[in-house]
Amino acid sequence: MIRIAVCDDVREVVMQINDYLYEYQEQKNEKLNINNFYDAEKLWDFLKTNHCDLIILDIELVNMNGIELGVRIRTELNDQDIKIIVISAMENYYKQLFDIQPLNFLLKPIDKTKFFKVIDLAIRLVEKKDHIFIFKIKESTYRLKVKDILYFESFKHNIKIVTTSGDYEYRSGFSEVMEQLSDFGFIQVHRSYIINYDQTKNIDYDRVVMSNGVEIPISRDRRKETRETFLKLGESR
């Protein structure tokens, strides 16, 4: 699923972009998760703890404009992967856009044919890059590449993330984990474990062996569902 944020202080523009995205979704049979924002500060707060694949961003915003937000994404979040499509009613921003490395610039009113072509390109690029899992430990925000996560273990309202390079522990619940990762091959095989299919070595009747050799139990009530999910993921890959 492609996660998209739309940000413009004119509601009619946001509605038009949403109409285009819903039409695109139907035509291309592509799943889109769309979040709408009407000022850059709220979008900035959202991005601190949530990952977006694509941002459709107006430049002429009050308080914090689109250029300022784009610079903060590239520098403070150090995120070079988010694709940014800049929209504006004026054409005199080209020099400033170098700082935010936008995927494209669309002039208002937005032409639907051009918009669809840019979305096509954005999705192709997003599907090639590494997806990111975001979580917080106290006041610090962490971002991990999904492909590097082996499994999650839950205990006493805490979650341990086991990765290829180390472990992390934070307070959360499995519902929040699956909300971010259910589309990326993660399976809850036990009330205490969520595993990454792409980091498994083999599956038995009652256990999964991960790439690091750790054996994860499959609970009795999840065995049928786990086997079926493994088969579907194996076919899709």
N, C-alpha and C positions, 0 to 999 in steps of 0.2 A: 504494500500500500504506500502510495506517495503522499507525504505530508506537506500541505501547502498552507502558507499564511498570506492573506490578502490584506493590505493596509492602505487605506485612502480615507481622508476626512470627509469625502463626499459620499453619502450613502448610496446615491443612485449609481455611482461608478462601481462601488463594491457589489451592488446587486447585479449590474451588468456583467461583471467578471464572474460572479457566481453562476449566472445563467450560462455563460460560455463554458465554464468548467463542467457544469452538470451535463450540458449537451456533448461536450468532448468525452466525458465519462461514458455516456450511453453509446456514442458512435464507436469508440475505441475499446469498449469493454475493459476499461482501466479503473481500478479502485483509487479514489482520491479522498483523502481526509482533509477537509477545508476548515480553517479557522479564520474568522474575520476580525479586523481591528480598525479603529477609526482614529488612532493617534499612535505615534511611534513609541512613546514611553510605555504604553501598555504592551505593545509587541516586544519591546526590549525586556520587560519583566518576564514575559512568557518565555522568551528564548533562553533566559538564564537557567531554566530548569526543564525545558522541553526542546526536543530536536525537530527542526523543519528541514525538508529536502529542498524546498523551493519557496521563495518569497516574491510576491508581486507587490511592488512598493512604489507608492507615489513619492515624488520629490518635494512638492510644495505642501509640507505639513507644518503646523504651528508647534511651538516649543522646541521639539527636536525634529529637524527635517530628515528626509530620506537619505541624503548624503551622510549626515552625521550618524544616523543609525547604521548605515552600511559600513562606515569606518569602524564603529565600535564592534560590529560583528567580526570584522577581519582582524582587529587588533586586540580588544579586550577579551573576546571569546576565543581568539586565535583560530577561527573557523574559516578555512579557505574552501570548504566543500559545499556550503550552502549556495545554491544557485539563486541569483537575484535578477529578476526582470524589473527594470525601472520603467515607470510610466509617468508621462508629464504632458501638459498642454503646450509646453514651450520646448524649443529645440536647442537652447543656448547652454546646455549643461555638459557637453561632451568632455571638456577638459577635466571637470571635477569628477567625472565618472571613473577615471582611471584608478582612483584610490579605493574604489569598492569592487572593481573587476566584475561588472554586471555581465550576465549572459547575453542580454539584449536590451535595447531601448525601444519602447513603443510609444508613439505619439497619440494623445487623445484627440478625438474619439477613437477608441481602439478598434482596429479592423479585425474582424473575427477570423478571416483566413490567415492573416499574419500571426495572430494570437495562437491559433491551433498549431502552426508550424513551429513556433517558439516552444510551446508546451511539448510537442513531439521531441524536440532536441533536448529539452530539460530532462524529460523522463529517460531518454536513452543514456544521458550522462549520469543521472542518479542511479540507474540500475547497474552501472559499471563500478560505482564507488562503494566504499565500505560504509555500512550503516553504523549508527552510533547509539549506545545506550547511556542515558544520563541519570545520575543519582546524586544525592547529597549526603555528606557526612558532616554533621553539625552545620556550620555556615559555609562549608566549601562544596563546590559543585565539581563532580567528576564526570568525564566522558570516556567511555571505553568502546573500542571497535567490537562490534557484535561477534565477528568471526573469531576473536580471541577469547571469548567467554566459553568455559567448559560447562559449568552448571551453577545453579543457585541452591543453597541449603538454608532452610528456615528453622530457627530455634528461638524460643523465648522472645517473640516479637522482633527479633533481629534477622537479618539475612546476610549470609556469607556468599560472596561472589568468588568463585575459583576461576582464574584465568591462566593463560599460558605463561604469564610473566609474574604472577603473584596473586594474593588474596586481598579482598576488601570486606569490611563488615559495616553495615548500616541498619538503621531502623526503617522498616517498611513492611508491606504485605505482598503476597504473591499476586494478588489481583492487579496491583500497580505494575509489577514486572510483566505479567502477561499482556497488559494493555499496550506496552511498548513493543513486545517481542513475539506475540503470537503469529505474526505474519512472516517471521524469519526463521522458522524451523525449530522453535523452542516448544518443548512438551513437558507438561507436568505429569510425571510418572508416579508420584507419591505425594502425600500431603506435605512432605518435608523437602521435596526435590523437584526442580525444573532443570531439564537438560537441554543442551544444544545438539540437535541431530548431527550437525556437521562435525562435531567433536567426539562422536562415538566410534568405537572399534567394532563392537558386535552386540547383539541383543539375544538374551536367552529368555526362557519362560518367565522367570521371576527377577531378572536383573539386567542391567545395561553396563557394559564395560566402556569406560571413557578413554580418550586418547592418552591420558596420563596413567592409565592402569587402574584407576579407582573404580570399584564396583558400586553401582547405585541400585538400590532395591526398587522393584516395581510392585506397588501394592496390588492386592488381589482384585480390588474393584476397578483398577485402571489397566489391567493386563490386556483385555480385548481392545480397548480404545488405543492403547500404546502400540500394539502390533499393527492395527489398521493404519494409524498415523505414520508409522515407519514405512509401511508399504507404499502409501501415497507419496511420501517425501522421496523415497527411493526412486519411484517412477518419474517424479517431476524433475529430479536432478540428473 
